[in-house]
């Protein structure tokens, strides 16, 4: 399925404005009339792509948006994973990463820029895509998290491995879709540990009945790797033995509420 295959949508929520999360939203919005909710950078990029201003809703955290008479979404500030701490291909889910604490923002930007040398080894198709979607220093535009309130239950959606602990601590969604890629960012600093440990600690803050993983496929071959979910499952079972990890297939129609009643939150 491609963005052009989607012919019905009312709302599109964007967690951050990197190319692999934002691009394609403009085609869905123009085809369906859907309203895009995202950061001010997301709105800037989408408007430049021809999406009418009336279909763009800029948010930064603290907003509660009515999606229908009985469905709302609340927006929370979040953080992007620490891409700048990587020097090459992304680490495996069980690989422990240490150090990089207290690095100044200018130095982070310089280290991120140096990754372009590594990207030069990517395929011509990947390089063309990166070039067409380059945002330079504007980057992720400020990551956001979304908490959906529905009659069936509540759902938290995050699309990158970073968070403010104080923001997530008391949300308590029934279901959480959590990104599982890169080096986790906790309160502005890279995790001293593995990706699997990061996901488990994030889930422990939320204590959902059910977790689904996102952003864990091989989204940029040559840089990304398919995330091995076995270490993540093991860490989740250690931290939250009563939380269910659901791994649906692509394009699978999967109910996410109501099936985990036998797994009460710890």
N, C-alpha and C positions, 0 to 999 in steps of 0.2 A: 504494500500500500504506500502511495506517495501522498504528499500534501494535496496534489491536484485531484486525487480520488475522493476527497472528503467534500460532500455536497450539502451537508446540513450541520450547522453549528451555531450556537447562540453566544458563547463566551469562549475566550482563549486566555489562559493564565500563563504568564511567562516568568519563570524563576530568576533568570538572568539573561543578559543579552549577547552572550558569546554565540558564534555562528552556528554551533551544533545544537543550540536550544531555541534560537529565535528565527532563523531563516526558514522560510516555508509558511510561517504564520501569516505573512502578507498575502500569500496566494489563497489560503483558507479564508481569511477575512474578506478579500475582494470577491471571492466566489460565493460566500454564504451570507455576508453582511454581519458576521459576528463582531462583537466588541473585544478588543485586546486589552487585557489588564496587565500592566508591567511597569517597570521603572521609567524614569524620565528619559534615560538613554534608549530603552526599548521603544518608547513613543517617538523619540527623535528619528531612530532608524526606520521605523515602520512608516512614518509620515514621508520620509525621503523615498520610500519604496512605493508611494502612491496611495497608502491607506488614508481615507478621509478622516479628518480630525474628530468627527462625530463618532467614529468607531474606535477611538483610542481613549483609554482611561489611565492616567499616570498615577501611580501610588508609590509610597516609600516606606510603609509600615505604620500601623495604627488605624487603617481604614477597615470598615465593615461594609461589604458591598452586597446588595440584594440581587441575587441571580434569578429568582423566581419568587412567587408568594411565600414559599416555605423552605427555600434554600438560600443560604447566605455563605459568603466567604470572608474571613478575616485575614488581613495581611500583616505579616510580622517581618521585621528586619532580620537578615541572616548574613552568612559569610560564605565566600567561595573557598574551595579547597586550595591548598598551598601549592599551586602549580609552579610557582617561582622556585621552590625548593628542589625541583627535579632537574637533572642534567641530561636526561635521555628518556628512554622508554619508561613507561609507568611501572611502578613496583607491583608485585603480586600481593594478593589479599593478606597473606601471612608473613610478609616481609617487614621486619621491624626497622623503623627509621628513627634516628636520634639526632639531636643537635638542631641548629638553625634557629635557636631562641634569641629574641631580641634584635633581629636584623632590621635595620632602618628601612623605611619605605623606598628611599632612593636606591638602596642596594638591592632590594627586592625587584624593583623595576629593571635594574641593570641585569640581574640574573635571568629575569624572564626574557629580556631582549636577546640574551646570549643563546637562548634556545632556538633562535632562528637558524643557527648553524646546524643544529640537529634536524630541524624541519626540512632543510635542503635535501636530505636523503629520502624524503617521502616521494611517493609516486607523482608523476605529472598531474594526474587528475586531482589528487589531494592538494597539491600545491596551488593549482588553479582555483580550487574552491576556497582555500585559505586567503588567496590574494583578492578574490572577489568580495570576500566578506570581512576584510580587515577593518578594524576600528581603532587601530593604533592604541594610544594610552587610555582611551575611554573604557576599554576592557569590558568587564562583566556588567558595568552600569549599576552595581549595587545589588547583591543577591537578596531574594525575598523568599519567604515561606508562606504557605497558604493553608488555612484551616477551614475546611468546608463543614457546614452544619446542615444536615439533611434529616428528614423524618426517620430514616433508617439508622442513622448514627453519624459520627464525626470522622473526618478523614483529613490527615495532615499530609501535605505534598511538599517535598523538598527535592531540588534537582541538582544539588552539588553538595560535596562532603564538607560542610562547615556550619557552625552554629554559635550563637550566644547562649551559654548555659542558662543564664537567668531568664531568657526568653522562653526556652523550651520547657523549663522545669515543671511548670504547673498546667500545661496545656491538656494532657491526658486524652488524646484522640482514641477512638475505638480502633482505627486502622491508620498505619503510617506508611507512606511510600517514601523510602529513604534512598538517596544516591549512594552508590558503592563504587567509587572510582577515585584514584589519586591519593594524596596525603591529606588526612583530615585536618581541619582548622577549628580549634577550640578556643573561643574568646580571643581570636586574633593571632594565635601562635600555633605552629604545626604540632600535631600529636607526637608524643614520644612513645611510639609503639607502631602497631600495624593498622591497616585499613579495617581488618576484621574486628580489632579491638575498638576502633573508632565507632563503627556501626553499632556494636553492642552497647557501648557507653551512651551513644545518642539515644538508642532505644530505651535504655534504662532510665534516662531522664523523662521520657514520654510515657513509658509503661503501657503500650497499646496491647490490645488483644491479638492483633495480627500485624505482621510486617511484610511488605513487598519491597523488592529492590528495584532501583532504577539506575539508568546511566551506567550499567555494568556490562554492556556488550562491547564489541570491538569497533568503536565508533570512528576511530581515525587510525587505520592500519599503518603500522610502522612507528606509531607513538603509543597508542592504546593497546591493551591486551584484553581478551575476554576474561572477566573476573571469575576466579574460581570461588564458587559460593560455599564450598564445604567448610573452609575455616570460619566464614561468617556464621554459618549455621551452628558450628561448634561453640563459638563465643556467645551467640544469642542463647543457646541452651544453658550455658554456664551462668550468664547474667540474668536471664529471664526465662526460666524453664517452662513457664506457663504461657508464654507468647508463641504464637504459631508463625512460622516463616512460610509464606505462600510463594511458589515459583510458577506462575502461569506461563504458557507458551505465547509466542507472538500471535497477535490478533485473536487470542482465545477470549471467549465470552465467559467471564469468571465473576460470580457474585463475591463481593468482598465484605458485606455486612451479614450478620445473623448466623454465620456458620461456626463461629468460634465461641458460642455461649458456654461450651464445656471447658473453655480455657479462660477462666476469670483472671482479671489483672492481678498481679502479685503486689 
